[in-house]
Amino acid sequence: MINVVEASIDDLEKIVQIDGEVIGNTSRRNYIENSIKFGKCIVAKENEDFVGFLIYNVNFFECAFISLIIVSPSSRRKGYASLLMDYLVSSSPTTKVFSSTNRSNINMQSVFEKNGFVKSGVVDNLDEGDAEIIYFKSKLSCLPKGD
């Protein structure tokens, strides 16, 4: 059974383990811990195994911004990133949800587009020679249409 829920502080070690598996270190531990404490981290679990997590904030022009989506390498291409995004968009405290990825990250661009996010702009000079593409999705576009 697959569950997507808000993370609790008891989940910290498992989330940090997934993050470390992907980036090769645990340097984001404090960031993850603070995100959990502020209720801005959600996790995807299959049965009781943690397979991914998403961190967001509402500091991007007072809109929700997905700052990090991590799925365990052994669990990729199974729809977990999409489940995390869907959960956030549907439960977002704001009607607009943004995120970004590097121009070189073709896989993540595909995930955004597959999930109904549209390109909203480009920011140069964050990573030398690799522009950041901003993506947007309206929570309103996810609501059922009335008659």
C-alpha positions as CSV (number, residue, x, y, z in Angstrom):
1,M,0.0,0.0,0.0
2,I,1.3,3.5,-0.9
3,N,0.8,6.4,1.5
4,V,1.8,10.0,1.1
5,V,1.6,11.9,4.4
6,E,3.1,14.8,6.3
7,A,6.5,13.8,7.8
8,S,6.9,13.6,11.5
9,I,10.2,14.1,13.4
10,D,10.3,10.3,14.0
11,D,10.8,10.0,10.2
12,L,14.0,12.1,10.1
13,E,16.5,9.3,10.0
14,K,14.8,7.5,7.2
15,I,14.4,10.7,5.2
16,V,18.1,11.7,5.7
17,Q,19.1,8.2,4.7
18,I,17.2,8.5,1.3
19,D,18.7,12.0,0.8
20,G,22.2,10.7,1.6
21,E,21.8,7.8,-0.8
22,V,21.1,10.4,-3.6
23,I,23.6,13.1,-2.8
24,G,26.3,11.1,-1.2
25,N,26.3,12.8,2.2
26,T,24.0,14.0,5.0
27,S,24.7,17.7,4.7
28,R,21.0,18.6,4.4
29,R,20.1,17.0,7.7
30,N,19.3,20.3,9.5
31,Y,17.4,21.6,6.6
32,I,15.3,18.4,6.5
33,E,14.8,18.5,10.3
34,N,13.6,22.1,10.2
35,S,11.3,21.4,7.3
36,I,9.7,18.6,9.3
37,K,9.3,20.7,12.4
38,F,7.6,23.5,10.4
39,G,5.2,20.9,8.7
40,K,6.7,21.5,5.2
41,C,7.9,17.9,4.5
42,I,5.9,15.1,3.1
43,V,6.9,11.5,2.6
44,A,5.9,8.7,0.3
45,K,5.9,5.2,1.8
46,E,5.2,1.8,0.2
47,N,4.0,-0.3,3.0
48,E,6.4,0.8,5.7
49,D,9.3,1.5,3.4
50,F,10.2,5.2,2.8
51,V,10.6,5.7,-0.9
52,G,10.7,9.5,-1.3
53,F,10.1,12.9,0.2
54,L,9.2,16.5,-0.8
55,I,10.0,19.7,0.9
56,Y,8.3,23.0,0.2
57,N,7.9,26.5,1.6
58,V,5.7,29.5,1.0
59,N,8.4,32.1,0.7
60,F,8.3,32.4,-3.1
61,F,6.2,35.6,-3.5
62,E,3.9,34.1,-0.9
63,C,3.3,31.0,-3.1
64,A,4.1,27.4,-2.4
65,F,7.5,26.4,-3.8
66,I,8.7,22.8,-4.0
67,S,12.3,23.2,-3.1
68,L,13.3,19.5,-3.0
69,I,11.9,16.2,-4.4
70,I,13.9,13.1,-3.7
71,V,13.0,9.6,-4.6
72,S,15.3,6.7,-3.6
73,P,17.2,5.5,-6.7
74,S,15.8,2.0,-6.3
75,S,12.2,3.4,-6.4
76,R,12.4,5.7,-9.3
77,R,10.2,5.6,-12.4
78,K,7.3,4.2,-10.3
79,G,5.3,7.4,-10.0
80,Y,6.4,8.4,-6.5
81,A,7.5,11.9,-7.5
82,S,4.1,12.4,-9.1
83,L,2.3,11.2,-6.0
84,L,4.3,13.7,-3.9
85,M,3.5,16.5,-6.3
86,D,-0.2,15.7,-6.5
87,Y,-0.4,15.5,-2.7
88,L,1.2,18.9,-2.3
89,V,-0.8,20.6,-5.0
90,S,-4.1,19.3,-3.6
91,S,-3.2,20.3,0.0
92,S,-1.2,23.4,-0.8
93,P,-1.8,26.4,1.4
94,T,-1.7,28.6,-1.7
95,T,-3.5,28.4,-5.0
96,K,-0.2,28.7,-6.9
97,V,2.6,26.1,-6.7
98,F,6.0,26.7,-8.2
99,S,9.2,24.7,-8.4
100,S,12.4,24.6,-10.5
101,T,15.1,22.5,-12.0
102,N,18.2,23.0,-14.0
103,R,18.1,23.1,-17.8
104,S,20.4,20.1,-17.8
105,N,17.9,18.0,-15.7
106,I,15.8,16.6,-18.6
107,N,14.3,13.9,-16.4
108,M,12.9,16.3,-13.9
109,Q,11.6,18.6,-16.6
110,S,9.7,15.6,-17.9
111,V,8.2,14.9,-14.5
112,F,7.0,18.5,-14.1
113,E,5.4,18.5,-17.6
114,K,3.8,15.1,-17.1
115,N,2.2,16.5,-13.9
116,G,0.7,19.5,-15.6
117,F,3.3,22.1,-14.5
118,V,4.2,24.7,-17.2
119,K,7.3,26.7,-17.7
120,S,7.0,30.1,-16.1
121,G,10.5,31.5,-16.5
122,V,14.2,31.1,-16.4
123,V,16.8,32.3,-13.9
124,D,20.4,32.5,-15.0
125,N,23.5,32.7,-12.9
126,L,22.5,30.3,-10.1
127,D,24.6,27.4,-11.4
128,E,27.3,28.6,-13.9
129,G,26.2,27.7,-17.4
130,D,23.1,25.7,-16.3
131,A,20.0,28.0,-16.1
132,E,17.2,27.2,-13.7
133,I,13.8,26.7,-15.3
134,I,10.8,27.8,-13.1
135,Y,7.7,25.7,-13.3
136,F,4.1,26.6,-12.2
137,K,0.8,24.8,-11.6
138,S,-2.4,26.3,-10.3
139,K,-4.2,24.5,-7.6
140,L,-7.4,25.7,-9.2
141,S,-6.7,23.8,-12.4
142,C,-6.9,20.6,-10.3
143,L,-10.4,21.2,-8.9
144,P,-13.3,19.5,-10.5
145,K,-15.2,21.7,-13.0
146,G,-18.7,22.7,-12.0
147,D,-21.7,22.5,-14.3
